Amino acid sequence: MSAIILFLAVLAVIAGWWLSQQRLMAKPWLEEGAVGDFPGGDAMTWPAAKVGLGVFLAVASALFVLFISAYSMRMSVVDWRPLPVPRLLWVNTGVLVVSSVALQWSYVAARRQDTESVMIGLLAGGASAVIFLAGQLLAWQRLGAAGYFVASNPANAFFYLLTAVHGLHLTGGLVALGRTSAKVWRGAEIAEMRLSVELCAIYWHFMLLVWLVLLGLLTGWTDDFVDICRRLLS
């Protein structure tokens, strides 16, 4: 339950910040000048694309919350035997952080109209994500070699389930990232691709957040963090 509260709290903060950047209080009908002279007025497809991503992330968040809830309830049963978390997961986490940072750097470069840096950031982010997924599969292989199979224990099944669902979401993001990278590689105008790069960066930050929560849940430090916060506030 502590992991769910922490996850929802972080999502609420991020959602509030994101919405504050969307000019929700702006009155474009009162703006003077050409349509393209003020932010957000040049194309309605931009906010529509962001809203679409926001809806998808909301659905994905609900899915992960359900899995986390099931995990929290199931771990209180007597037959639950936690499996040792491979140290490789910490290395994979660092790789995913690099991937997220690379895409943020690519988005910043897109705002500067720096095509070369955009391409480097996209390739670095995609390559890091692929390495992360390969690392997750290697972690599975090591656990299997040590005798921790899916059907051996509910804790094992949840570990494979949570990491698999996260990996599938990241794989789907790689498809969108690949399409964006291909367009930039073929010489598309950076001004036209800036939204796509931004959406990829937002999605990667979300996947990083989800993974950090899952890692905290699997290692047990999420509950420790919540307990520390309670002691500080009490």
N, C-alpha and C positions, 0 to 999 in steps of 0.2 A: 504494500500500500504506500509506503514511503517513496518508493521509486516512481509510482504513478503520480503522486502529488508533485514531486520534484520535476518530472517530465512535463506535466501540464503547466506548472508555474513558469518553466523556461520557455515553453511554447507561447504562453500568454504574453510574456515580455517581448519575445521576438515578433509576434503578430502585432502588438501595439506599436513597436518601432516601425515595422514595415508599413502599416497603415498610415502612420504619421508622415511617411515619405511620399504618399500618393496624391497629395493635394486634394484630400477629401473635402476640405473646407473652402476650396477655391471656387470662384464664381466666374467661369470663363466667358459668360455672356456679358460681363462687365469689363472684360479686357479690351483694350484698344489696340488696333494694329492688325497686321495680317494673322491668319490662323497659325502659321508656323512660328510666330514671334514670341510665344510664351510656352513654357513647358507643358507637355501633355496635350497640346492642342493640334498637333500636326497629324495625328493618326489615332483613331479610336481603337485600332487593333492592338496597340501597345497595352493600354490598361486591360483590354479583354484577355490578352494572353497572360497577363499577370494574375488576373482574377481566376482564369482557368487553372493556372499552376497552384494558386492558393487553395482552390477547391480540392484539387488532387492531393495536396499536402494535408489538408484537413481530413480527408478520407484515410490517407495512409497513417496519419497520427492516430485516428480512431482504431485502426487495425492493430497498431503496435500497442496501444493502451489495453486492448482486449487481451493480447498475448501476455503482456506484463501482468495484468490482473490474474489471468489463469495461472501464470508462473508463481505469483505471490501466494495464491490460495493453495496450490498443489504442494508447495514446498513445506507446508505445515503438517502434511500427512506422514505417518511413521515410516513408510517405506521409501521415503526420499533420502537418497544418498548422494550428496554433491560430488561432482567429478572435479578433479584437479584442472584448473584453467591453464592451458598451455602458455608458457612465457612468450611464445611466438605472437600471441594476440596483442601484446604490448608493442611489439615491433610493427605489426600490421596497423595498429592505431596511429603510430607515428607516420606511417606511409599515407594513411588517409588524411591526416592533418596536412601533410605536404600537398596532397592532391587538392584539398579545399583552398589552401593558400594560393596555389598556382592559378586556380580559376578566378579567385578574387583579383589577383594581379592581372590576369588577362582582361577582366572587366574594366579595371582602372586604366589599362593600356588602351582599351577600346574607346573610352571617354576622351583619351588624348589623341585619338586617331593614329595610334602607333601599330600599324599592321604587323610588323615583325614580332613585336612583343606579344601581341594578341595570339599569334600562331604558336609562339613558344610556350605561352601559358596554357593554351588548350592542349597541346601535345604533352606537356609535362603533367597536367592534371589527368589526362586520359591514361597515360602510361602508369602513373602512380596508382590510379584506381585498378588497373589490370593487375598490378603487382599485389595490391591489397587482396583482391579476389583469389589470386594464386596462393597467397599466404594463408588465407582462410581454408582453402582446400588442403594445403599442407598440414594445417592444424588438425583438420578432420582425419587425415591419413595417419598422423601420429597418435591420435586418440584411439583410432581403430586398431593400430598395431599394439597399443597398450591394453586392449581388451575392453575399451569403453564403446560399446556398440549402441545403436539407437534403441533396440528393444531390451537392453540390459537393465535399465532403470529409468523412471520418469525424468530424473534430472538430466540424464543423457539425451533423452528424446527432446526435451525442451531446448537444450543447448544447440542441437542440430537444427531444430525448427527455427529458433530465433535467428541464428546466423544465416540460415538458408534464405529466410524471407528478406532479411536485410540485403543479402547478396543479390537476390533477384531484383530488388528495387534499384540497387546500384547498377546492375547490368542493363536495366531499362534506361537508366540515365546515360549510360555509355552510348546507347544507340542515338539518342538526341545529340550528345556531345560529338559523336562521329559525324553526324550530318552537318552540324555547325562548323566543325573543323574542315570538312570537305568543301563547303561553300567559301570559307575564308581562303582556303588553299587555291581554289579556282579563281580567285581575284574579286570576290564580291566586295562591294563598298562596305567599309567598316561602320559607317553611319547606319547602314541598313541591317548590319549584323549585331549591333550593340545590344539590342533587346535579347536576342538569342543567347549571347554570351552572358548577359546578366541573369537570365533564367537558369542557365546551367550552373552559374555560381550559387544562386539561391538554393537550388536543389542539392548541390553538393554540401553546402553548409547544413542543410536539414539532415542529410544522410549522416554527416559527421556527428551532429547532435544526437540523433537516434542511436548511433553506434556507441557513443560515450555513455548514454543511459543504459544500454544493454550490457556494456562491459561492466559498468558499476553494479548492475543487477547480478550478473554472473559471478563477479568476484566478491560481492558482499559489501563493497565500500560505499554504496549508495545509502544503506541504512546507517552506517557509521557517520556519514556526512550529515544526514538529517538529525541524528542524535546530538551531534556537536552543535548544530544550529539551534536546537531546542534548548540546550544548556546555556548557550550564549544569550538567548532571548528570555530565559527564565530568571 
